[in-house]
Amino acid sequence: MIEAMGFELVRVKTSGGRVKTLQVMVERGDGSLSVEDCAEVSRTLSTFLDAEDPVQGDYVLEVSSPGIDRPLVKRADFERFAGHEAKIKLRQPLEGRKRFVGALLGVEGDNVTLTLRERSGTPGQTIQRLPLALIEEAKLILTDALIERHLKANKSKPRQSA
């Protein structure tokens, strides 16, 4: 349904206790998303969810963009943002660790590759391969380079008239 509306589904996540939050992240193919887009997706999803009732109990629907420091969910995300800093948490330890921070190098086979950040906060020379199947959560880290990329991408997009 979301794809038919011209959007890409980034992530669906539920959280909360008695009243759940159903968070749906979407974006257009070019990475953009307006407030009007969020409202349109929210209205369409609300109608569907009211009719189909797939979520048990009370919930709040939240439709949003992934933001600049977005989650990395699909294989293509790790390739698209190669060169940028990311935090990655694994489902189970690998070499005694579950959390990794570093510069993404891309994807090799079934592994995400990154240059690990040293304790000083600077990228080091240690290359780590993390199996895609073990990744529980991954997210870009907000850096000047990421902000610059975002600004350049938005500058090249034609402005919509009101």
N, C-alpha and C positions, 0 to 999 in steps of 0.2 A: 504494500500500500504506500509506504514512504517513497520507495523507488518510483512508483507510478506518478507520484506528485513532483518528481524531479529532484529528490533529495537522496543522500546516502545516509544510511544508518551507521553511526559510529559506535554507539554502545547503549545497552539497556541495563539498568541497575536498580535493584530495590534496596531500601534501607529503612530503618525505623522499627518501632515496636508495635503498639496497638494500632496506630495509624501509620501505614507505610508511605514512603515516598517512592514513586515509580519515576525514575529519571531516564529520559530518552534524549540522547545526544544525536543531532543530525547536522548535516552541512550540505551545501551544493557541491557539485563536482569540482568547482574551482576553489573550494574551501570557504566560501562566503556564507553568511546567514544573517538575515535582517530580523528585526523585531517582528515585522509583519509575517515573515516566514515562520517564525516560532509560533505565532498566533494561529496561522493557517494549519500547521501540523497539529497543534494542540486541539483545535476544534475538530479536525478530522479524526484524530486518535480518540478523543473523548466520546464521539458518537459511536465509533467501533467498540471501544471498551465498555460503554454502557449497554450495547446490544449483546456482546459476546460474554461479558463478565468473567474474563480469565483470571482476575486477581481476587483472591479471597479476602474478605474483610474490607475495612475502610482504607482508602489510599488517596494520595494527592499526586496528580500528574504534573510533572515538571519537564518541559521541553526546552532544551538549550543547545547552544553551539558548544563544541569541545573547547573553545578558547585557545589562546596562544600556547599555553603550557599544557597542551592537550594530552589525553591518554593515548597510548599507542596500543592498538588492539589487533590490527591485521598485519600480516606479513608485509604488505605494501607500505604500511605506516613506518616500519623500521627502515625500509629502503628509501622512502620519500624524505625522511628527516635525517639521513646519514650526514654526519658532520656536526650534529647538534648534541648537546648534553642531555642525558636521560637518567632517570632512576628506575631500576628494575627490581622487582621482588619476585622470588621464585616460590612455588608451592612447597618445595622440599629443598633441603640444603644441597649445594653442589660444592664439593671441596670444602665443606664446613661452613659455607656462607649461604644466606638466603637473599641478601640485599647487595646490589651492585650499583655504582654510580660511575658514569664515564661518557666519553664521546662515542656516539654510534658510528660504526663503520659500514653497516649494512647487514645483509643476510647472506650466509654461505650455507647452502644445503638446507638443513633443518635447524640451523643455529643463527641467533643474533650475535653479531660480533661487535665488541666495543673496546676502546682503549680505556682502561680503568683510571679513575681519578686518584691521584696520590693523596695522602693525608693533608698535604699543604693546600689542597683544593685545585691544583693544576693537573691537567691531563698527564699521565705517566706514559711509560712505554709498554706496560703489561697489557697484552691483548687477551681478552676473555671471550670464550664462546659459550653462549647460553642456549640450551635447547628451547625452541619455541614452545614445545609441548609443556615445559615446566614453568613458563612465565604466568604468574598469577596476576600481576599488575605491572604496568610500565607507563611512565609519564615523562614528557619533556620537562626540562628545567628551564625556567625563565632566565634567559641570558640576553645580553646586548645583541648578540648575533641573531638570536631567534626573533627579537623585536624588530631588528633591521629587516629580516626576511619578510616578516609580516607587513611592515610598512611598505616595502617595495612591491609586494604582491597587491596590496590594496591600492597603491598609487597607479598601477597599470590597469586596473579595472575601470571600465567606463562608469561614470556616475549615473544613477537612476534619477529620472526627473520625478518630482513630487506631484 
